């Protein structure tokens, strides 16, 4: 849960109170979901985030693993 919140905090910079307007998060949703993520509204964003929360958790775990690997190589 902490990793997911941390990822969200970093990814939604500048749009933390309205993440559905974040260009990066919109791109992420559209890349992963295709047409299902077109024309995001607050309601649609929250519905999709809840529907695909397991996928998001796996992605965040993968991103955290990559970050740890990069830090080990550069430390």
C-alpha positions in Angstrom: 0.0 0.0 0.0 2.8 2.4 0.9 4.5 1.8 -2.5 1.3 2.5 -4.3 0.7 5.8 -2.5 4.4 6.8 -3.0 4.1 6.1 -6.7 0.9 8.1 -7.0 2.5 11.0 -5.1 5.4 11.1 -7.5 3.4 10.4 -10.7 0.6 13.0 -9.9 2.9 15.9 -9.2 1.1 19.1 -10.0 -2.2 17.2 -10.2 -2.4 15.5 -6.8 -5.9 16.7 -6.1 -7.1 16.0 -9.7 -5.1 13.0 -10.9 -7.4 12.3 -13.8 -6.1 15.5 -15.4 -2.4 14.5 -15.1 -1.0 14.0 -18.6 1.3 11.2 -17.3 -1.4 9.3 -15.5 -3.8 9.7 -18.4 -1.1 8.3 -20.7 -0.5 5.4 -18.3 -4.2 4.5 -18.2 -4.7 4.9 -22.0 -1.6 2.8 -22.7 -2.8 0.0 -20.4 -6.5 0.2 -21.0 -6.9 1.6 -24.5 -10.3 3.0 -25.4 -11.7 2.2 -21.9 -9.6 5.0 -20.5 -10.6 7.6 -23.1 -12.1 10.9 -21.9 -11.3 10.3 -18.2 -13.5 12.0 -15.6 -13.1 11.9 -11.9 -15.7 9.1 -11.6 -14.3 7.1 -14.5 -10.7 7.5 -13.1 -11.7 6.2 -9.7 -13.8 3.3 -11.2 -10.9 2.2 -13.4 -8.3 2.6 -10.6 -10.5 0.4 -8.3 -11.3 -2.1 -11.0 -7.6 -2.6 -11.9 -6.1 -2.1 -8.4 -4.4 -5.5 -8.5 -2.7 -4.7 -11.8 -1.6 -1.4 -10.4 -0.2 -3.0 -7.3 1.8 -5.5 -9.4 3.1 -2.6 -11.6 4.2 -0.6 -8.5 5.9 -3.7 -7.1 7.8 -4.1 -10.4 8.8 -0.4 -10.5 10.0 -0.6 -6.9 12.1 -3.7 -7.7 13.6 -1.9 -10.7 14.4 1.2 -8.6 16.2 -1.0 -6.0 18.1 -2.8 -8.7 19.2 0.6 -10.2 20.3 1.9 -6.8 22.4 -1.2 -6.2 24.2 -0.9 -9.5 24.9 2.8 -9.0 25.8 2.7 -5.3 
